[in-house]
């Protein structure tokens, strides 16, 4: 697959709430916290969801205690389930499909997340062998998204994730080594998977090509830090301060992670990531 094709796939993974039946507002479980003002069990519509599937407090979610809603990004899984898997049938008009639709949504969401990571991996200059393996996984995942509801619900997501995780790890090792030696002319950043850096002062640090998979970076001070070539899969960036940080070539960084962090107009993001509107407030 050509890099441009993979880039287009990655860029196309955007949520379109106008084509979704409010699935993130109904299917998911919500626990009252600093991110959500209420408890809401999975399968129950949020009290702020209107009949037209729009949120009545959309313009001031953060002020009303629903910061988590401004963070969430399904990458387009919601409209896929609503318009394709269930052929545009609304759970409001067809209540008998509600339970299955709500169960399918998190499955589709996971498939879309894996597709996004695989597509990103294919945009890098990698070995032919690795490229072929990634292409095969991408084709499998894309085929899965077109399955009917019953087949989607029968998927073993752990088994689906295993080969993807292995390939993404291999891609990360390959790219970070290449960046270190050929681009940055530095020793490859150390492995810090799962490290607890909650609230840590990392202001202005050179963290290039470090492995931060699954790292806890909650409220960490990363202002003006150099985060190019960093692997961010599964890292918790809630309230991390990324003001002025350079994440231009950070790997496997998601919109949700960035939405949960703090930043400003000097934060440099990968091309497929948009600065959240609350950064400008």
N, C-alpha and C positions, 0 to 999 in steps of 0.2 A: 504494500500500500504506500502510495506517495505521501510525503509529509503534508502536502496541502490538503489532501483528502482527509487525513486524520485530523488536521487542524479544523477543517470545516465540520467534521462530526462533533468534535469537542465544543466548538462554538455554538452548534445547533442545539445543544442540551440546555434549553432555557425553559423555565416554567411559564406557562400561559394560563393564568388563573381564569380568564374568560372562557376557556374551553374545559374547565375542570369543575366537578360538582362538589367543591369544597372538601375534598378528601383529607387534606392535612388538618382541617378543622373538625373532622368527624372521626376518621379512622384511628387517629393516634391517641395514646394515653398521655395525659398532662398531669403533672404533679406540682402543686403549689410551691413556689420557690421565688427566688429573686428574678427568675425569668418568666414566671407565670403567676397571675394573681389568684388562680382558682385550681381546684382539683377537677379533672374531667376524665372519666374512664374511656378507654378505646371503644369506638362504636357509637358514642353519644355526641350529637352535634354541640359545638361550643355555643353558649347562649348569645354570643355576638354575631353568629352566622345568620344572615337573613335568607328569606325565601328565594332570592335571586342568586344565592351562593356568594354574596358579597359580605364583607365584614363591616358592621356599622361603626366600628371605631378604628378603621384602617389608618386614618390619617394621624391618629395619636395613640397608637398601640403602646409605644414605650412609656408615655406619660400615664397610661392606665394600668401599667404593671405587666404588660404582655411583650416584654422585650424579646422573648424566645420566638415569637411569631415573626419578628423582623429579621431573625437570624436564619430561619428555616428555608431550605431550597431543595425542591424535589427533582430538579434538573429536567422537568418535563414528564416525570412519571405519572403525575396526576391527570394530565390531559390524555396520555396514552391509555390509561385504564378507563377513563370516562368515555372517550370517543372511539377507541378501537376495541379494547377487550370487551366492553359492554355496549358497543355500537351506539353510543350516544344516549343510552337509557339512563335516566336520572333515578337515584335511589329514593327521591321524594315521590316521584310519580310511580315507581315500581318498588315499593317497600320490600317485596320478597327477595330482591337481589341485594339489598343493603348489606347484609352480613358478609356475603361473598365478596362484594366490591370492596368493603373495608378491609377484608383479609388479604385481598390481592394487592392492594396499594403498597404496603410495606415490602412485599416481594418485588414488585416492579421497581420500587425505589432503590432497592439493593442492586438490582440488575443494571439500572441506569448509572449508579455510582461506579460499578465495575467497568461499564462501557466507557465512562468518562476517563477513568484512570488508564485503561488500555489504549484509548485513542490518544491520550496525552503521551504515553510511552512511545507510541508510533511516530510522534513528531520529532523525536530525538534521533541523532545519528548513531545507530546501533548496528550490531553485527547482523548479517543476513539471516543466520540461524535464529536469532532472537526475534527478529522482525517476522519471520515466518510463523513462529510459535504464537506471537502476539496476534497476528492476523487470524489465525485459526480460532483463538479464544474469542476474539471480537465477533467473528462470524457466528460462533455458537451462542454468544450472549444476545446478539441481535435477533437470532432465530427464536430464542427463548421469549423475548418480549412480544413476539407475535403468537405465542401459544394462547389457547383458550383458558378461561379462569380455572377450570379443574386441573389442567396440566400445570399451570403456574403454582397452584396451591400444593401440588404433589412434589415440587422441586425440593431437593435436599440442598439448602443454601450453603451449608458448611462444605459439602462436596464441590459445589460450584465455585466457592471462594478459594479453595486450596490451590488449584493450579494458577489462578489469577494472582494470588499473593506471592507465589514462588516466582512468577515471571516479573512482577513489579519489583520484587526485591533484587532479582538479577539485573533488571534494567537500572535500578538505582545504583547498584554497585558499579556497573559499567560506566554510567554517565558521570557519576561523581569522581571516578578515577580519571576519566578523560578530562573533565573540567579542571581537576587539580593539577595534572601534569602538563596539559597542552594549552590551557587557557589562562589559568590563574598562576601557574608556575609555583604551586605551593604543595606541601604535604597534605594528602587527603584528610579532611576533617574526621575527627574520631567518632566512634559509634556511641551515641547517647540514647539509645532506644529506651523509652519508658522512664527517662530521668525525671526526678521531681525537682523542678525549678520554679515552683509556685512562688510568686512574688520576688523572684531573684532579680538583682540589679545586673543587667547585661547591656547597659547603655553603651553604645559606641563599639561594641565588641565585634571582632572579626570572626564570624562563625561559618565562613564559607565551607560548603560541601560536608557539613556535619550531618550525621544521621540522627534525626529527632523523631523517628517513628514512635507514636504512642507517648510522646513526652508530655508532662504536665507543665504547661507554661501559663497557667492561670495568673492574671495580674502581674506577669513578669514585665520588667522595664526593658524593652528592646528598642528604645528610641535610637535612631541613627546607627543601628547595627547593620552589618553586612551579612545578609542571609541568602546570598546567591548560591545556588547549587545545593541548598538544604532540602532533605527529604522530610516532608511534613505529614506523611500519611498517619492519620489517627491522632495527631497531636492536638491537645486541648489548648486553644488560644483565647479562651474567654477572658475578656478585659485585659489581655496583653496589650501593652502600648507599643504600637508599631510606627509611631510618628517619625517620619524621616528615614525609616528603614528601607533597605534595598532588597526586595524580594523578586526582582525581575526574572531571575532564572530559578526560583525555588521550585522544587518538584512536588507534584501531587498535592498541591495546595488547593483547597476547595473554597467556593464562595461562602459556604456556611462558616468555615473557620474564620474567614476574613470578616464576615458579618458580625461575628461574636467578639471581635477584637476592637481595639481603638486605633485610630490613625489620623492622618491629615493629608493635605494636598501635596505634601512632599514625600509621602510613602510611595515607593515604586513597586507596582504589582505586575504579575505575569499578564500577558495580553488577554487571556480568557477570563480574568477576574476584574470585576467592576468595583470601584470604591463605594462603600455603602453610603446612603444618603445621610445617615446620622453622623458620619465623619465630618460633614460640612456644617453641622449645627453647633 
